[in-house]
Amino acid sequence: MKIYATRSSRILDAAINIVMILTILTCLVPFIYILALSLSSPRAIVNNEVFLLPKDINVESYKQIFTYPNFFTAYGNTLQYTIFGTAISLFLMVLFAYPLSKSWLIGNRPLMKLVVFSMFFTGGLIPNYLLISYLHLTNTRWAMLIPFAINPFNLILLINFFRSMPVELEDAALIDGLDYFGILTKIILPLSSAGLATVGLYTAVFFWNDWFNGLIYLKSSQFPVMLFLRNIVNGTSMVGDAAGAADKSTIGISIKGAVIIVTTLPIIAIYPFLQKYFVKGVMIGSIKG
Amino acid sequence: MKKAFVMGMLLTACMLPAFANGTSESASQNTAGSKIKFSMYYSDNATLPFKSDWLTVKTADESANADVTWEIIPIADYQTKVSLALNTGTNAPDVILYQTTKGENSNLALNGAIVPISDYSDWTPNFNARVKEMGLTDEIDKIRLKDGKFYYLPSLYDVPFYDGGPIIREDLLEKYGLDAPKTFDDLYHVLKVFKEHSPDSYPLTILAGPRVLYRMTMPSFGISLGKNSASGTNTLSWNYEEKKYFPGAISDKYKAYITYFHKLYAEGLLDPEMADPIDGDKWSQKLATGKAMATYAYYDQIGGVEGASTIDGFKLQMYPALAGPAGAHHQPKSKTGAGIMFPYKTSKRKDFEQIVRTVDKMFYSADNAKMWCLGVKGITYDEDANGNVQFVDAAKNSPEGIYKYLQTTYGCGSDVTQQVWINKREMTKYDANYAQINKEVEDMGDVIQSIPPTPKFDDAASEEAGLYQTPLSDAWERWNDAFLTGAKSIDKDWNTYVAEMKSLGIEKFCDIYNKNL
């Protein structure tokens, strides 16, 4: 059967398309602009000749940031924190969320309340710092990984995701002789790729972007690259005691642009690969009758 | 799936011990006879990224027989890191560079988190010698806290630099037959002529935002207010004749000041974007493309703009401070600057004396003081029999200039590590023009006044002053913006403003300051 578009539906389609295109442009134009700046000569930028296309294309800014003494170390650190942080986080959250998704388990409710409590109330900076310090985690890379392994918000997402699984699936698996660990690894996890991808992405983005914890808990050789980015983009526009010195020094916007591109591109590049997990209808057809 | 899952977890578990390094740092205690080992915080500016193999750093380490673990902290977050280290006492480094006892640090010092280094003056012979030589004994007394001690070894300046001020297009002044401005009225006239010739422009712009303009121009009106005010109070100012604080924010001096700048704003002579911090590139853009022809900024920065502009004959020149109702003044400066601090923890080390002596030698010995400025004789410069400095060709021919070349290549002249600043020695690194302007300013007399004394607060007074400071400062910022842009009328709303500041306790705030001098 052929569906003929009515006039009103065509107008609606056009309106939707325009809104979508505007949304895409809002996200894309600043990024392209920064990219163009990072590839242009300082002379062209100062003379206001750059908009969406780079002028006097060169890669000097990129060369320059690659010669910063600690850039690659910091970059490597961030990669480590993101990969291992996400792995540890997903592992612990799956093991925590699965039992919490079973409301009939004894102790479920008080535990759940503790989780929710920690979502709204934290110890504050100094107590947290002292805790990490007394655990001898400061100046070790564990300080980046362990304290943030379980994020209550992501945990609740995961719990709800597991809860939405039809209980009949597990019943069938139990009848077939699987234990709960088997059900988790053989039935639940394979069906949870959408949930895991979502939570995994949130976690990866958190670890990638985190600079503050790196600053306070680590020594400088372990700093993540985001601290580096922050110093270049923000370090020269500050107020306070050091402002006199900072006002004197300016960093070319092409270098700022290059650092922004280099430090944000990898995490942005992950999205398309995870896209398929978001759209796949995992549960369709898993139950018959 | 199960296999892959378990394998993945095992792999993760195996990799993790690789992270567990770094705990061995606490074992940095010195072993007798060998080099002395200690750690040091360094505030790293992205325009001058620290390199551990800089000639200056290596020379200083070697000359003092030190093995320093340099902890390079980004400047944007330096204070947070230092504050955490001092507040918690754990994980503090042995030495912290680039610190003063203003603000939070003074409380930390009085509560024992910082070593009162004045108690150990026998261990800092080089520092003592430089202070005496440069005649700064009185200046050092100014950094003493309520208990009469000082808690850091400051950097020392014999004559403060005139490093920034009004910078104007010299070629345009010539073209329009104008003299270089000497007073703020002259400046108004010059800007007016600029505007007439290019009506689309905003002739006066400011780098980095209004605070630079305020701190460089207010002293000529007898006040210093705002986020970088000389007193650090934001709303009080110092009366240099009577030697006491007065509520500058509600004084007639401020009224005259804001009236003048409102006039510039209203007539389109002042860049309206200055309310937001204007970053370096936008600022360069405005000047290089002729959208602005005058600015308040620093001398270091004008070279880049001149190089980039495509306008024929483009020439920027910095001029001495302009005269206002209170004379011609630049922002007040102290002859002491941020310096070296020892956290309390360091004093518990057995080799504490040796650390202090080593640091003293690294930064204040006559040889090293010169080395941090000029580099190493024979490598970066040579000297004739009369002591005249001649830099090597690589430095002289460098397109970025001697000063910048020595900075980035060898680490000379980083204000984090250089503690001794002799004006005459510094000027050898700059072009003749800059030295000339500095000479002119020095001859004008007290253009650069000294920073007002910091009151010697105890904890309670400091707490009380803090309670007044923030609301007053916020209110001033709000009103100041409104007055400048004309959102509030200086004539009609002035009394309401003064009443609000008084109700927020500006007079009481001023009393607390004057009582604790």
Interface residues (C-beta under 8 A of the other chain):
Chain A: P42 R43 I45 V46 N47 N48 Y68 P69 N70 Q80 F84 A87 I88 F91 L125 I126 Y129 L130 S133 H136 T138 N139 T140 R141 W142 L145 G182 T185 K186 L189 P190 W211 L215 I216 K219 S220 Q222 F223 L227 F228 R230 N231 I232 N234 G235 T236 S237 M238 V239 G240 D241 A242 A243 G244 A245 A246 D247 K248 S249 T250 I251 G252 I253
Chain B: M1 K2 F5 V6 G8 M9 T12 M15 L16 F19 A20 N21 G22 T23 E25 S43 D44 N45 A46 T47 L48 P49 F50 K51 S52 W70 E71 I72 I73 P74 I75 A76 D77 Y78 Q79 T80 K81 L84 N87 T88 T90 N91 Y98 T100 K102 G103 D163 G164 L207 A208 G209 R211 V212 K227 N228 P277 D279 G280 D281 W283 S284 Q285 A288 T289 Y298 D300 Q301 G304 V305 G307 A308 S309 T310 A338 D415
